[in-house]
Amino acid sequence: MTISPFTPLFFSDSNNPSDGCLSNHLQVFAPTDQLLIEVIAEKEDDAPTASLHDACTGEAVSTISFSEWIMTSRTLYFATLQGLSDGVYYVTINDADSEPFKVTSDAAELERTTLVQYRFKDNKQRDDVVSIISGVTYFFDWRVYGGFKDSGWSFGVNNEQFSTQDADIVELYARDYTLKTFTLGGAQGVPVTAGQMLNRVLTCNYVYFNGKRFTRNESEVPSVNVLIEGLDSFVFTQTLREVHNLNATIESNNQAAILRKVTTDTARTTSAGDVRLIDS
């Protein structure tokens, strides 16, 4: 049984043992964010048990009820957390605890974050994530401290030119583009697992930063910037290109999924007791 590594909550123990002081970074989400959790199990595995806990007291706030989707050789268990009250929580799946995360409706704090939403075009890309469940498209929501700085812009062009006998240059074809550097991590930085997650997210076919679609620039990967020696907290930068020439049908479907305009197959809701996904 595997918790999908694309699930936006961290279940990693990469900082254990640590070679320095642990990062005190705390993941943050808005109440409107929808935290999709996927657990992929073999046919013989039992259904996972999960609960949401108050990180301050350790007490269970609610159980998490998984929906089940049977695939050819495995079973997907999935649930969406949404509409949580402001507070600090962690999720337990079987015996694994996620790192604590914060839910806040503070607009000033959320302004310093970027909502990253991502999925693959189908379920054939990898065997540890499912993007289309029973014909319905699902995006993961991952909110991070950081954004795009004006100083991180650079420009490029794809062109073909012809030189005349008089040494004049004739532009045969040209298409300009803009590169933007995304900075992940605030003043306190983020753990190394956040940079690993960013690199993983950018393997997806569709990635949106605050609703705008970007893609990795060629084969560039996140650059690591050390804040303080001996502190396991870093700032990562990644060069991205905004996607402008979009397939209208795909983009319409993606925007509908991002905005949760799901009207026919499923409705993502949260009840007072259980955090769950209810079929409509």
C-alpha positions as CSV (number, residue, x, y, z in Angstrom):
1,M,0.0,0.0,0.0
2,T,1.5,3.3,-1.1
3,I,0.5,6.9,-0.3
4,S,0.9,8.7,-3.6
5,P,4.0,11.0,-3.5
6,F,1.9,13.6,-5.4
7,T,-0.3,14.0,-2.4
8,P,0.4,17.5,-1.1
9,L,0.9,16.5,2.5
10,F,4.4,15.3,3.4
11,F,4.9,11.9,5.0
12,S,8.6,11.9,4.5
13,D,11.3,11.3,7.1
14,S,14.1,12.8,5.0
15,N,15.3,15.0,7.9
16,N,15.7,12.0,10.2
17,P,18.6,11.8,11.1
18,S,19.4,15.5,10.4
19,D,22.8,16.9,9.6
20,G,21.8,20.3,11.1
21,C,19.0,22.1,12.8
22,L,15.6,21.1,11.5
23,S,13.5,23.5,9.5
24,N,10.6,25.0,11.3
25,H,8.7,25.5,8.1
26,L,5.0,24.7,8.4
27,Q,2.9,24.0,5.3
28,V,0.0,26.3,4.9
29,F,-3.4,26.0,3.1
30,A,-6.5,28.1,2.6
31,P,-9.8,26.7,3.7
32,T,-10.8,26.8,0.0
33,D,-7.9,24.5,-1.0
34,Q,-8.8,20.9,-1.6
35,L,-6.3,18.4,-0.4
36,L,-6.6,15.3,-2.5
37,I,-5.2,12.2,-0.8
38,E,-4.5,9.1,-2.8
39,V,-3.6,5.7,-1.4
40,I,-2.8,3.0,-4.0
41,A,-3.2,-0.6,-2.7
42,E,-2.8,-4.1,-4.0
43,K,-6.0,-6.1,-4.4
44,E,-5.2,-8.2,-1.3
45,D,-4.7,-5.1,0.9
46,D,-7.3,-4.0,3.4
47,A,-8.8,-0.5,3.0
48,P,-6.7,2.1,4.8
49,T,-7.8,3.8,7.9
50,A,-7.2,7.5,8.3
51,S,-8.0,10.4,10.6
52,L,-7.5,14.1,10.9
53,H,-5.8,15.3,14.1
54,D,-5.4,18.6,15.9
55,A,-1.6,19.1,15.9
56,C,-1.7,21.0,19.2
57,T,-3.5,18.4,21.2
58,G,-3.0,15.2,19.2
59,E,-6.8,14.6,19.4
60,A,-8.6,13.2,16.4
61,V,-10.8,15.9,14.9
62,S,-12.6,13.5,12.4
63,T,-12.2,10.3,10.5
64,I,-11.4,10.4,6.8
65,S,-13.6,8.2,4.7
66,F,-12.1,7.0,1.5
67,S,-13.9,6.5,-1.8
68,E,-12.8,3.4,-3.6
69,W,-12.0,2.9,-7.3
70,I,-11.0,-0.6,-8.5
71,M,-8.4,-0.6,-11.3
72,T,-7.2,-3.6,-13.3
73,S,-4.7,-4.9,-10.8
74,R,-4.9,-2.5,-7.9
75,T,-7.3,-0.4,-5.9
76,L,-7.3,3.4,-5.5
77,Y,-8.5,4.9,-2.2
78,F,-9.0,8.6,-2.4
79,A,-10.5,11.5,-0.3
80,T,-10.4,15.3,-0.4
81,L,-10.0,17.5,2.7
82,Q,-11.6,20.9,2.3
83,G,-13.4,23.6,4.3
84,L,-11.3,23.0,7.4
85,S,-11.4,25.6,10.2
86,D,-8.3,27.7,10.9
87,G,-5.9,25.6,12.9
88,V,-2.9,23.3,12.7
89,Y,-3.5,19.6,11.8
90,Y,-1.9,16.4,10.7
91,V,-3.2,13.3,9.0
92,T,-2.7,9.8,10.0
93,I,-3.0,7.0,7.4
94,N,-2.7,3.6,9.0
95,D,0.5,4.1,11.1
96,A,2.0,7.0,9.1
97,D,1.6,10.6,10.3
98,S,1.9,13.5,8.0
99,E,4.0,16.5,8.9
100,P,1.8,19.2,10.5
101,F,0.1,21.8,8.3
102,K,-1.7,25.0,8.9
103,V,-5.1,26.1,7.6
104,T,-5.6,29.9,7.6
105,S,-8.0,32.4,6.2
106,D,-5.6,35.3,6.9
107,A,-5.5,37.1,3.6
108,A,-2.2,38.8,4.5
109,E,-0.5,35.5,5.0
110,L,-2.1,33.9,1.9
111,E,-0.9,36.7,-0.3
112,R,2.7,35.4,0.3
113,T,1.8,32.0,-1.1
114,T,1.1,30.5,-4.5
115,L,-1.4,27.8,-5.2
116,V,0.1,25.1,-7.4
117,Q,-2.4,22.7,-9.1
118,Y,-1.2,19.8,-11.1
119,R,-2.2,16.5,-12.8
120,F,-1.1,14.1,-15.6
121,K,-2.9,13.9,-18.9
122,D,-3.9,10.3,-18.2
123,N,-3.1,7.4,-15.9
124,K,-0.4,5.9,-18.0
125,Q,2.5,8.1,-17.0
126,R,3.3,6.6,-13.6
127,D,2.0,3.9,-11.4
128,D,2.0,5.9,-8.2
129,V,-0.6,8.5,-9.0
130,V,-4.1,8.6,-10.6
131,S,-5.3,11.8,-12.3
132,I,-8.5,10.6,-14.0
133,I,-10.8,8.6,-11.7
134,S,-13.8,6.9,-13.2
135,G,-13.8,9.4,-16.1
136,V,-13.5,12.5,-13.8
137,T,-10.4,14.7,-13.9
138,Y,-8.8,15.5,-10.5
139,F,-6.1,18.1,-9.7
140,F,-3.9,18.1,-6.6
141,D,-3.7,21.4,-4.7
142,W,-0.4,22.3,-3.1
143,R,0.1,25.8,-1.6
144,V,3.6,27.1,-1.0
145,Y,5.3,30.2,0.3
146,G,6.8,32.0,-2.7
147,G,6.0,33.4,-6.1
148,F,7.4,35.2,-9.2
149,K,9.6,38.2,-8.8
150,D,10.0,40.8,-11.5
151,S,13.8,40.5,-11.2
152,G,13.4,36.9,-12.2
153,W,12.1,37.6,-15.7
154,S,14.3,36.9,-18.7
155,F,13.5,36.9,-22.4
156,G,14.2,34.7,-25.4
157,V,13.3,34.1,-29.0
158,N,13.1,31.2,-31.4
159,N,13.9,32.6,-34.9
160,E,15.3,32.0,-38.3
161,Q,17.2,34.7,-40.2
162,F,18.5,35.2,-43.7
163,S,21.5,37.4,-44.6
164,T,21.3,39.2,-48.0
165,Q,24.3,39.9,-50.3
166,D,24.4,43.4,-48.8
167,A,24.7,41.9,-45.3
168,D,21.3,42.9,-44.3
169,I,19.5,40.6,-41.9
170,V,16.0,39.5,-42.9
171,E,13.8,37.9,-40.2
172,L,12.2,34.8,-41.7
173,Y,10.4,33.6,-38.6
174,A,10.4,34.7,-35.0
175,R,8.5,33.8,-31.8
176,D,9.4,35.5,-28.6
177,Y,9.0,34.0,-25.1
178,T,9.5,35.0,-21.5
179,L,11.1,33.0,-18.8
180,K,10.1,33.5,-15.2
181,T,11.9,32.3,-12.1
182,F,9.7,30.8,-9.4
183,T,11.1,31.2,-5.9
184,L,10.0,28.6,-3.4
185,G,10.5,29.4,0.2
186,G,10.0,32.5,2.3
187,A,12.3,34.2,4.8
188,Q,12.6,31.0,6.8
189,G,13.0,28.7,3.8
190,V,11.6,25.3,3.3
191,P,12.8,21.7,3.9
192,V,14.6,19.9,1.1
193,T,11.5,17.7,0.6
194,A,9.7,20.9,-0.7
195,G,12.3,21.2,-3.5
196,Q,11.9,17.5,-4.3
197,M,8.2,18.0,-4.5
198,L,8.5,20.9,-6.9
199,N,10.7,18.9,-9.2
200,R,8.2,16.0,-9.0
201,V,5.2,18.3,-9.7
202,L,6.8,19.7,-12.8
203,T,6.9,16.2,-14.4
204,C,3.1,16.5,-14.7
205,N,1.6,17.5,-18.1
206,Y,-0.6,20.2,-16.6
207,V,0.8,22.5,-13.9
208,Y,-0.9,25.8,-12.9
209,F,0.5,28.5,-10.6
210,N,-2.3,30.7,-9.3
211,G,-4.4,29.6,-12.3
212,K,-1.7,30.2,-15.0
213,R,-0.2,27.3,-16.8
214,F,3.6,26.9,-16.7
215,T,6.0,24.3,-17.8
216,R,9.6,23.5,-16.9
217,N,12.1,25.3,-19.2
218,E,13.8,22.4,-21.1
219,S,15.4,20.1,-18.5
220,E,16.1,22.7,-15.8
221,V,15.6,21.5,-12.2
222,P,15.2,23.5,-8.9
223,S,18.4,25.3,-7.8
224,V,19.2,25.0,-4.1
225,N,20.1,28.1,-2.1
226,V,21.3,27.6,1.4
227,L,20.1,30.2,3.9
228,I,22.3,29.4,6.9
229,E,24.9,26.8,7.2
230,G,23.8,24.0,9.5
231,L,20.1,24.8,9.1
232,D,18.1,22.3,7.1
233,S,16.0,25.0,5.4
234,F,16.5,26.2,1.9
235,V,15.1,28.5,-0.8
236,F,14.6,26.9,-4.3
237,T,14.4,28.7,-7.6
238,Q,13.0,27.2,-10.8
239,T,12.9,28.7,-14.3
240,L,9.5,28.2,-16.0
241,R,7.9,29.1,-19.2
242,E,4.3,30.2,-19.3
243,V,2.2,28.2,-21.8
244,H,0.3,30.5,-24.2
245,N,-0.7,28.4,-27.1
246,L,-3.3,26.2,-25.4
247,N,-5.7,23.6,-26.7
248,A,-9.1,25.2,-26.1
249,T,-10.9,22.0,-25.2
250,I,-8.2,20.7,-22.8
251,E,-7.8,24.2,-21.2
252,S,-11.6,24.4,-20.7
253,N,-11.7,21.0,-19.0
254,N,-8.7,21.8,-16.9
255,Q,-10.1,25.2,-15.7
256,A,-13.4,23.5,-14.9
257,A,-11.6,20.9,-12.8
258,I,-9.4,23.5,-11.1
259,L,-12.4,25.6,-10.2
260,R,-14.3,22.5,-9.1
261,K,-17.2,23.0,-11.5
262,V,-18.0,19.4,-11.2
263,T,-21.7,18.9,-11.8
264,T,-22.4,15.4,-13.1
265,D,-20.1,12.8,-11.5
266,T,-18.9,13.9,-8.1
267,A,-19.4,16.7,-5.7
268,R,-16.6,17.4,-3.2
269,T,-18.1,18.2,0.2
270,T,-17.2,18.1,3.8
271,S,-19.6,16.9,6.5
272,A,-19.6,18.0,10.1
273,G,-18.2,14.7,11.3
274,D,-16.3,12.9,8.5
275,V,-14.0,14.5,5.9
276,R,-14.9,12.7,2.8
277,L,-15.9,12.8,-0.8
278,I,-19.5,12.0,-1.5
279,D,-20.8,10.7,-4.8
280,S,-23.7,12.8,-6.1
